[in-house]
């Protein structure tokens, strides 16, 4: 029962994050929402690892978290150097 509540809360957070990406008033808000969506995605992968009792998902979550962080840094650098975005 508690896993269903976790999935519901994660889905609600992901939907709110996607809504902020679409409707965000500024580019900084959209980047922050994208980073939040990446963190939620990592949490989803970790919950899958718990449910399926598979340590392989932990490695996937680690790689996904590192790539999500790098994505945020790259977008922030591009925004810093460019005024068109």
C-alpha positions in Angstrom: 0.0 0.0 0.0 2.8 2.4 0.9 4.5 1.8 -2.5 1.3 3.0 -4.3 1.4 6.2 -2.2 5.1 6.7 -3.1 4.3 6.2 -6.8 1.4 8.7 -6.6 3.6 11.3 -4.9 6.4 10.9 -7.4 3.9 11.1 -10.3 2.5 14.3 -8.9 5.9 15.8 -8.4 6.9 14.9 -12.0 3.7 16.4 -13.4 4.3 19.7 -11.5 7.8 19.8 -12.7 6.8 19.2 -16.3 4.2 21.9 -15.9 6.9 24.3 -14.7 9.0 23.4 -17.7 6.2 24.3 -20.1 4.8 27.3 -18.3 7.9 28.7 -16.6 8.0 32.4 -16.7 11.8 32.5 -17.2 14.5 30.3 -18.6 16.1 29.9 -15.1 12.8 28.5 -13.8 12.7 26.0 -16.7 16.3 24.8 -16.0 15.5 24.4 -12.3 12.4 22.4 -13.2 14.4 20.2 -15.6 16.9 19.5 -12.9 14.0 18.6 -10.5 12.6 16.3 -13.1 16.0 14.6 -13.4 16.1 14.1 -9.7 12.6 12.6 -9.7 13.6 10.3 -12.5 16.5 9.1 -10.5 14.1 8.5 -7.6 11.9 6.5 -9.9 14.8 4.3 -10.9 15.7 3.8 -7.3 12.2 2.8 -6.4 12.3 0.3 -9.3 15.5 -1.2 -7.8 13.7 -1.6 -4.5 10.6 -3.2 -6.0 12.4 -5.6 -8.3 15.3 -6.4 -5.9 17.8 -5.8 -8.6 21.1 -4.0 -8.0 21.5 -3.3 -11.7 19.0 -0.4 -11.4 21.3 1.2 -8.8 24.1 1.5 -11.4 21.6 2.9 -13.9 20.4 5.5 -11.4 23.9 6.6 -10.6 24.7 7.1 -14.3 21.4 8.9 -14.8 22.1 11.2 -11.9 25.6 12.1 -13.1 24.3 12.8 -16.7 21.4 14.9 -15.3 23.9 17.0 -13.3 26.1 17.4 -16.3 23.1 18.4 -18.4 22.2 21.1 -15.9 25.7 22.5 -15.8 26.0 22.6 -19.6 22.6 24.4 -20.0 23.7 26.9 -17.3 27.0 27.5 -19.1 25.1 28.1 -22.4 22.7 30.4 -20.7 25.6 32.3 -19.1 27.4 32.9 -22.4 24.3 33.5 -24.6 21.6 36.0 -24.3 19.4 34.5 -27.0 18.0 31.6 -24.9 
